[in-house]
């Protein structure tokens, strides 16, 4: 059993402050596209959001907020996700990447098991997509320490210390981030 979390807790700076998970794309919110693809791949799904909580709750999944008052980035969402799960594994997907394979969680799990990893993430054409990842709950304390030390917010730095990437052969637009208005078009 694998839990899942969708990271929707960011400030949306590159989207002019808009809550990216609620931005419309193909007539529905980005988060609804992600839910559609991730929910069938996990046994439990949670949303990490720091604003518009009641709107996210309308999707029917638990919503958890970062612990810190100041936004510490996506690792803070993964941290609260690891604290909330009852399963051993947490699959992560960002709210601003609505296109991804329907089996990426299984592929990361198989890769992690085969290589005895506590953390694995997607790499595509040599480019890392660390917010598409699978992380074991035993990394909770290490992540907490990394996140709360000075300079400890670079996702890929933590990931390289504790895991490895799996190369996916799929091409863009799979795994593409919709970080700004231009990318939505």
ABEGO torsion letter per residue (X at the ends): XBBBBBBAABAGAAAGGBBAAABBBGGBBAAAAAAAAAAAABABBBBBBABGAAAAAAAGBBBBBBABABBAEAAAAAAAAAAABABABBBBBBAABABBBAAAAAAAAAAAAAAGBABBBBBBGGBBBAABBBBBAAAAAAAAAAAABBGAABAAAAAAAABBBBBBABBOABGBBBABAAAAX
